[in-house]
Amino acid sequence: DAGITQSPRYKITETGRQVTLMCHQTWSHSYMFWYRQDLGHGLRLIYYSAAADITDKGEVPDGYVVSRSKTENFPLTLESATRSQTSVYFCASSPTFPGPEGYEQYFGPGTRLTVT
Amino acid sequence: AQTVTQSQPEMSVQEAETVTLSCTYDTSENNYYLFWYKQPPSRQMILVIRQEAYKQQNATENRFSVNFQKAAKSFSLKISDSQLGDTAMYFCAFMKHKNDYKLSFGAGTTVTVRA
């Protein structure tokens, strides 16, 4: 029962390079999300997806691209990394219908990205 | 985006004591959802407790309980009998209605439990 995984866990890249963060979930959840965590801001939504081939912008989408060709994968690409994109990135998933306890998002372990 | 405010950046509590974390939010919605997530040093986000706005009864989960004041748009978390394992950052989060699914988070409160 892998749940939701992210790779890599740590990444250092240079300004201007393209980098892709991977997210994979084994629950067949419809909804998937990408957040970034920065001190003083909590978590902010970058992009989300309601199903395969359906994606939409969140609060801070500039500089990021997502795709979702398969339900279980939701990669996040920084097309030309900038220092302001240094952050911890979290992927999360959620089923369409809540469980008996109610709505919940399930989070991956996070990726710490440093742009030098 | 919805505004979620956590006004206490850091709090410290003695083991076995009680600590209360505050959260306020701004919304014009009526049937929304509120959550408290815990992030220990491992960085893993863990759901602590959730509250549905249409339910007047405050949610409880073992040592964790909330005080939900809908009119005041306030959603505080009380941790009773604090344990060393409660040391973590705590985030308040808001979902504006059941078909929205997106979460808006507060900035977080770091809780340190002292032995």
Interface residues (C-beta under 8 A of the other chain):
Chain A: Y31 F33 Y35 G40 H41 G42 L43 R44 L45 Y48 A50 G58 E59 V88 F90 A92 S94 P98 E101 G102 Y103 E104 Q105 F107 P109 G110
Chain B: A1 V4 Q6 Y33 F35 S42 R43 Q44 M45 L47 R50 E52 F91 A93 M95 K98 Y101 K102 L103 S104 F105 G106 A107 G108
